[in-house]
Amino acid sequence: MKKIYLLVILSIVLLLGACGNAGENVSGSKESYTASTGYPNSDGSVETFSIPLLEKVMVETDEVNFDIFTGGELFEADEALEALNNQSIDIEMVLSPTLDPQRFPYSSVVGLPLLESDARVAAQAIQKLVESDVEISDGKTYYELEFSDKDLFVLPIHPTETYVISTAGTKLDTLDNFNQSIRIRASSNVHEMFINELGLTPVALPATDIYDGLSRGSIDGVMLNVPDWLPYGVDEQTDFTISGLSLGHFPVFFSMKEETWNSFPDEVQNIFKKEASKLIQEGPEVYRGQVEEILPEYEEKGGELIEVDTLDSEVQNKINQAIYNTWEKWIHDLESRDHAGKEIALLWRDLIVESGGKLPQEIMDME
């Protein structure tokens, strides 16, 4: 009922806007587009990439204007594709394909756990993945399979910093504490696989429900990247965080229909591409600064950072085995659904290593 109500309201708004624009366009003023995201302004992808990108385009040209809606004002994150397809919005500021593994089967490869990585490594690798001409399936590249086939035009938003596990109350420093009574919030199918491999219980929960989940005790911890701790209260409500690992990244894309992209004048398209490239290169420094600020404050509040190298060898072995098993199960899951799991996994592995990341030797030996 709520969604129907929103659609009715949005339709009225767009109709009025269209009428207004029609009159304005005669006099040569800007064309308006509706840009939306289910994530709040404080989310790293919104604050660091999407809004600055739209604002830069508006400043640099007098051709377009963007009406910006965040925090699920119009649609939630998992409703983005439908909203684009039915033209309820023109731009999805933070398309999160890992929330929809049925329609975007390949994108959660970015979330596979690693040994070493950071925002800089991930940014280089995701840009290379989007631009890659390596054929994955049916003679098509990653970009063609995931986006072109859906009539989407996307620009990679800087992928998140590396994910870490944070817990409240229970310290994951002994094998006995890796048990199914510990419930960890997961944001994607690949994270669910990894949490299961650790012997813990994954809980699918929107990011906006993390704070309530931790405060009410319905979850015991989260997998999340550090720059996104503050908007969701992770720094306030967890006691322990395992550091020194890179438990994957979360890919997000600035997206629109091809028709919308083609409606932009060349000047606008060029500004979009130039600024997107600039932002994805600058993003790692922004995230690094946030990590360097947040972690000391976390420790000052009583939070404990547990370096993985300081854990007992059997705990380290359990984590390393879980990393390898997650890759194997993720590949098998895709192939069981007639997708090219091994091909995309090996391409991502090679791009991560080429960009400076590290993986377990068992994954490097995959062929």
MILO-364069 format. One record per residue (C-alpha): residue number from 1; residue in three letters; chain; y, z, x. Coordinates in steps of 0.2 Angstrom, whole numbers, always signed. Layout:
N
    k    r  c      y      z      x
  NUM  ALA  A      Y      Z      X
...
END
This chain:
367
    k    r  c      y      z      x
    1  MET  A     +0     +0     +0
    2  LYS  A    +12     +5    +14
    3  LYS  A     +8    -12    +23
    4  ILE  A    +12    -22     +7
    5  TYR  A    +28    -12     +4
    6  LEU  A    +33    -16    +22
    7  LEU  A    +29    -35    +20
    8  VAL  A    +39    -35     +4
    9  ILE  A    +54    -27    +13
   10  LEU  A    +52    -38    +28
   11  SER  A    +51    -54    +17
   12  ILE  A    +68    -49     +9
   13  VAL  A    +76    -45    +25
   14  LEU  A    +70    -61    +33
   15  LEU  A    +76    -71    +18
   16  LEU  A    +93    -63    +18
   17  GLY  A    +94    -66    +37
   18  ALA  A    +89    -84    +35
   19  CYS  A   +102    -87    +22
   20  GLY  A   +115    -79    +33
   21  ASN  A   +109    -89    +48
   22  ALA  A   +110   -105    +38
   23  GLY  A   +128   -102    +35
   24  GLU  A   +131    -96    +53
   25  ASN  A   +122   -111    +61
   26  VAL  A   +134   -123    +53
   27  SER  A   +148   -114    +62
   28  GLY  A   +138   -114    +78
   29  SER  A   +133    -96    +80
   30  LYS  A   +116    -89    +86
   31  GLU  A    +99    -92    +79
   32  SER  A    +91    -75    +75
   33  TYR  A    +73    -71    +79
   34  THR  A    +63    -55    +74
   35  ALA  A    +55    -46    +88
   36  SER  A    +43    -32    +85
   37  THR  A    +31    -19    +93
   38  GLY  A    +20     -5    +87
   39  TYR  A    +24     +5   +103
   40  PRO  A    +40    +17   +104
   41  ASN  A    +55    +13   +114
   42  SER  A    +49    +25   +127
   43  ASP  A    +33    +16   +131
   44  GLY  A    +33     +9   +148
   45  SER  A    +30     -9   +143
   46  VAL  A    +44     -8   +130
   47  GLU  A    +57     +1   +140
   48  THR  A    +53     -8   +157
   49  PHE  A    +49    -26   +151
   50  SER  A    +51    -31   +133
   51  ILE  A    +68    -24   +129
   52  PRO  A    +77    -29   +145
   53  LEU  A    +69    -46   +144
   54  LEU  A    +76    -49   +127
   55  GLU  A    +93    -41   +131
   56  LYS  A    +95    -52   +147
   57  VAL  A    +91    -68   +137
   58  MET  A   +105    -63   +124
   59  VAL  A   +117    -59   +138
   60  GLU  A   +114    -76   +147
   61  THR  A   +115    -88   +133
   62  ASP  A   +124    -90   +116
   63  GLU  A   +110    -99   +108
   64  VAL  A    +99    -85   +101
   65  ASN  A    +99    -67    +95
   66  PHE  A    +84    -55    +93
   67  ASP  A    +83    -42    +79
   68  ILE  A    +72    -29    +88
   69  PHE  A    +60    -17    +79
   70  THR  A    +50     -4    +89
   71  GLY  A    +38    +11    +85
   72  GLY  A    +29     +2    +72
   73  GLU  A    +44     +0    +60
   74  LEU  A    +37    -17    +54
   75  PHE  A    +19    -18    +60
   76  GLU  A     +7     -7    +71
   77  ALA  A     +0    -14    +87
   78  ASP  A    -16    -19    +80
   79  GLU  A     -8    -29    +67
   80  ALA  A     +2    -40    +79
   81  LEU  A     -8    -56    +78
   82  GLU  A     -8    -57    +59
   83  ALA  A    +11    -54    +59
   84  LEU  A    +13    -68    +71
   85  ASN  A     +1    -80    +61
   86  ASN  A     +9    -77    +44
   87  GLN  A    +26    -78    +52
   88  SER  A    +32    -61    +47
   89  ILE  A    +38    -59    +64
   90  ASP  A    +43    -72    +78
   91  ILE  A    +39    -62    +93
   92  GLU  A    +27    -48    +97
   93  MET  A    +35    -39   +111
   94  VAL  A    +19    -30   +117
   95  LEU  A     +3    -39   +112
   96  SER  A    -12    -28   +117
   97  PRO  A    -27    -39   +117
   98  THR  A    -39    -25   +122
   99  LEU  A    -36    -18   +105
  100  ASP  A    -45    -33    +98
  101  PRO  A    -60    -37   +108
  102  GLN  A    -68    -48    +95
  103  ARG  A    -53    -60    +95
  104  PHE  A    -48    -57   +113
  105  PRO  A    -65    -54   +122
  106  TYR  A    -59    -58   +140
  107  SER  A    -43    -48   +142
  108  SER  A    -51    -31   +143
  109  VAL  A    -58    -36   +160
  110  VAL  A    -41    -29   +167
  111  GLY  A    -47    -12   +161
  112  LEU  A    -63    -11   +171
  113  PRO  A    -63     +4   +183
  114  LEU  A    -59     +1   +202
  115  LEU  A    -59    +12   +217
  116  GLU  A    -41     +8   +223
  117  SER  A    -27     -1   +214
  118  ASP  A     -9     +2   +208
  119  ALA  A     +4     -7   +198
  120  ARG  A     +9    -19   +212
  121  VAL  A     -9    -25   +214
  122  ALA  A    -12    -26   +196
  123  ALA  A     +4    -36   +193
  124  GLN  A     -1    -49   +206
  125  ALA  A    -19    -50   +199
  126  ILE  A    -14    -52   +181
  127  GLN  A     -1    -66   +186
  128  LYS  A    -14    -75   +195
  129  LEU  A    -26    -73   +181
  130  VAL  A    -14    -81   +168
  131  GLU  A    -10    -95   +180
  132  SER  A    -28    -98   +186
  133  ASP  A    -36   -115   +184
  134  VAL  A    -54   -108   +186
  135  GLU  A    -64   -113   +171
  136  ILE  A    -72    -99   +162
  137  SER  A    -81   -106   +148
  138  ASP  A    -82   -123   +139
  139  GLY  A    -71   -131   +153
  140  LYS  A    -57   -119   +148
  141  THR  A    -47   -106   +158
  142  TYR  A    -44    -88   +154
  143  TYR  A    -26    -93   +147
  144  GLU  A    -33   -107   +136
  145  LEU  A    -48    -96   +129
  146  GLU  A    -37    -81   +125
  147  PHE  A    -20    -89   +120
  148  SER  A    -19   -108   +119
  149  ASP  A    -34   -109   +107
  150  LYS  A    -24    -97    +96
  151  ASP  A     -8   -107    +97
  152  LEU  A     +0    -93   +106
  153  PHE  A    +13    -94   +121
  154  VAL  A    +13    -78   +131
  155  LEU  A    +21    -71   +146
  156  PRO  A    +12    -57   +156
  157  ILE  A    +21    -40   +154
  158  HIS  A    +18    -30   +169
  159  PRO  A     +1    -21   +167
  160  THR  A     +1     -3   +167
  161  GLU  A     -1     +8   +182
  162  THR  A    -19    +14   +185
  163  TYR  A    -27    +24   +172
  164  VAL  A    -33    +42   +176
  165  ILE  A    -43    +56   +167
  166  SER  A    -33    +71   +162
  167  THR  A    -41    +86   +153
  168  ALA  A    -36   +102   +144
  169  GLY  A    -46   +118   +148
  170  THR  A    -61   +110   +156
  171  LYS  A    -60   +105   +175
  172  LEU  A    -71    +90   +179
  173  ASP  A    -77    +96   +196
  174  THR  A    -95   +100   +192
  175  LEU  A   -110    +90   +185
  176  ASP  A   -112   +103   +171
  177  ASN  A    -94    +99   +165
  178  PHE  A    -98    +81   +162
  179  ASN  A   -106    +83   +145
  180  GLN  A   -104    +76   +128
  181  SER  A    -94    +91   +121
  182  ILE  A    -79    +85   +131
  183  ARG  A    -70    +72   +120
  184  ILE  A    -59    +60   +129
  185  ARG  A    -46    +48   +121
  186  ALA  A    -50    +30   +125
  187  SER  A    -39    +15   +121
  188  SER  A    -51     +1   +123
  189  ASN  A    -70     -4   +123
  190  VAL  A    -71     -4   +142
  191  HIS  A    -64    +14   +143
  192  GLU  A    -76    +19   +130
  193  MET  A    -90    +12   +140
  194  PHE  A    -84    +21   +156
  195  ILE  A    -82    +38   +147
  196  ASN  A   -100    +36   +140
  197  GLU  A   -106    +32   +158
  198  LEU  A    -98    +49   +164
  199  GLY  A   -108    +58   +150
  200  LEU  A    -92    +62   +140
  201  THR  A    -88    +58   +122
  202  PRO  A    -75    +44   +119
  203  VAL  A    -63    +46   +105
  204  ALA  A    -54    +30    +98
  205  LEU  A    -36    +36    +95
  206  PRO  A    -19    +27    +94
  207  ALA  A     -7    +32   +108
  208  THR  A     +5    +39    +95
  209  ASP  A     -9    +52    +90
  210  ILE  A    -12    +59   +107
  211  TYR  A     +0    +73   +106
  212  ASP  A     -7    +80    +90
  213  GLY  A    -25    +77    +96
  214  LEU  A    -22    +88   +111
  215  SER  A    -12   +101   +102
  216  ARG  A    -25   +103    +88
  217  GLY  A    -39   +102   +100
  218  SER  A    -47    +87    +92
  219  ILE  A    -48    +79   +109
  220  ASP  A    -51    +88   +126
  221  GLY  A    -42    +75   +137
  222  VAL  A    -36    +57   +139
  223  MET  A    -37    +42   +149
  224  LEU  A    -19    +36   +152
  225  ASN  A     -8    +29   +166
  226  VAL  A     +5    +42   +172
  227  PRO  A    +21    +33   +167
  228  ASP  A    +15    +35   +149
  229  TRP  A    +12    +53   +150
  230  LEU  A    +29    +59   +144
  231  PRO  A    +31    +49   +128
  232  TYR  A    +14    +56   +122
  233  GLY  A    +15    +74   +129
  234  VAL  A     +0    +72   +141
  235  ASP  A    +10    +81   +155
  236  GLU  A    +13    +96   +143
  237  GLN  A     -4    +98   +136
  238  THR  A    -17    +95   +150
  239  ASP  A    -22   +106   +164
  240  PHE  A    -32    +95   +176
  241  THR  A    -31    +77   +182
  242  ILE  A    -43    +68   +194
  243  SER  A    -32    +57   +206
  244  GLY  A    -37    +45   +220
  245  LEU  A    -46    +33   +208
  246  SER  A    -40    +18   +199
  247  LEU  A    -49    +18   +182
  248  GLY  A    -42     +1   +177
  249  HIS  A    -26     -5   +170
  250  PHE  A    -20    -10   +152
  251  PRO  A    -15    -28   +150
  252  VAL  A     +0    -32   +138
  253  PHE  A     +9    -48   +134
  254  PHE  A    +25    -54   +127
  255  SER  A    +20    -67   +114
  256  MET  A    +24    -79   +101
  257  LYS  A    +17    -94    +92
  258  GLU  A    +19   -110   +102
  259  GLU  A    +30   -117    +88
  260  THR  A    +42   -103    +91
  261  TRP  A    +42   -106   +109
  262  ASN  A    +45   -124   +107
  263  SER  A    +60   -120    +95
  264  PHE  A    +70   -113   +110
  265  PRO  A    +82   -124   +119
  266  ASP  A    +77   -128   +137
  267  GLU  A    +90   -116   +143
  268  VAL  A    +83   -101   +134
  269  GLN  A    +65   -105   +140
  270  ASN  A    +71   -106   +158
  271  ILE  A    +79    -89   +156
  272  PHE  A    +64    -82   +148
  273  LYS  A    +53    -88   +163
  274  LYS  A    +65    -83   +176
  275  GLU  A    +68    -66   +170
  276  ALA  A    +49    -63   +166
  277  SER  A    +45    -67   +183
  278  LYS  A    +58    -56   +190
  279  LEU  A    +53    -41   +180
  280  ILE  A    +35    -42   +183
  281  GLN  A    +39    -42   +202
  282  GLU  A    +51    -27   +200
  283  GLY  A    +40    -17   +188
  284  PRO  A    +29     -9   +201
  285  GLU  A    +43     -1   +210
  286  VAL  A    +49     +6   +193
  287  TYR  A    +32    +13   +189
  288  ARG  A    +30    +20   +207
  289  GLY  A    +46    +30   +205
  290  GLN  A    +40    +37   +188
  291  VAL  A    +24    +42   +196
  292  GLU  A    +33    +51   +210
  293  GLU  A    +44    +60   +198
  294  ILE  A    +31    +65   +185
  295  LEU  A    +17    +71   +196
  296  PRO  A    +27    +85   +205
  297  GLU  A    +34    +91   +188
  298  TYR  A    +16    +91   +181
  299  GLU  A    +11   +103   +196
  300  GLU  A    +26   +114   +193
  301  LYS  A    +21   +116   +175
  302  GLY  A     +4   +122   +181
  303  GLY  A     -6   +106   +181
  304  GLU  A    -18   +103   +194
  305  LEU  A    -21    +86   +203
  306  ILE  A    -39    +85   +209
  307  GLU  A    -42    +72   +223
  308  VAL  A    -58    +63   +220
  309  ASP  A    -62    +65   +239
  310  THR  A    -62    +84   +237
  311  LEU  A    -75    +84   +223
  312  ASP  A    -93    +88   +227
  313  SER  A   -103    +73   +233
  314  GLU  A   -114    +73   +217
  315  VAL  A    -99    +72   +206
  316  GLN  A    -92    +58   +217
  317  ASN  A   -108    +49   +216
  318  LYS  A   -108    +51   +197
  319  ILE  A    -91    +43   +196
  320  ASN  A    -95    +29   +207
  321  GLN  A   -111    +25   +198
  322  ALA  A   -101    +25   +181
  323  ILE  A    -89    +13   +188
  324  TYR  A   -103     +1   +193
  325  ASN  A   -113     +3   +177
  326  THR  A    -97     +0   +167
  327  TRP  A    -95    -17   +175
  328  GLU  A   -113    -21   +171
  329  LYS  A   -112    -16   +153
  330  TRP  A    -96    -24   +150
  331  ILE  A   -103    -41   +157
  332  HIS  A   -119    -39   +146
  333  ASP  A   -108    -35   +131
  334  LEU  A    -98    -51   +132
  335  GLU  A   -114    -61   +136
  336  SER  A   -123    -54   +121
  337  ARG  A   -108    -61   +111
  338  ASP  A   -110    -78   +119
  339  HIS  A    -95    -76   +131
  340  ALA  A    -94    -79   +149
  341  GLY  A    -94    -61   +155
  342  LYS  A   -100    -63   +173
  343  GLU  A    -88    -78   +176
  344  ILE  A    -72    -68   +170
  345  ALA  A    -78    -52   +179
  346  LEU  A    -80    -61   +196
  347  LEU  A    -64    -70   +194
  348  TRP  A    -55    -53   +191
  349  ARG  A    -64    -45   +205
  350  ASP  A    -59    -58   +217
  351  LEU  A    -41    -58   +211
  352  ILE  A    -40    -39   +213
  353  VAL  A    -46    -39   +231
  354  GLU  A    -35    -54   +235
  355  SER  A    -20    -43   +229
  356  GLY  A    -25    -28   +239
  357  GLY  A    -37    -18   +228
  358  LYS  A    -54    -11   +232
  359  LEU  A    -70    -10   +222
  360  PRO  A    -88     -2   +225
  361  GLN  A    -99    -13   +237
  362  GLU  A   -111    -15   +223
  363  ILE  A    -98    -25   +213
  364  MET  A    -93    -34   +228
  365  ASP  A   -111    -40   +230
  366  MET  A   -112    -47   +213
  367  GLU  A   -115    -66   +212
END
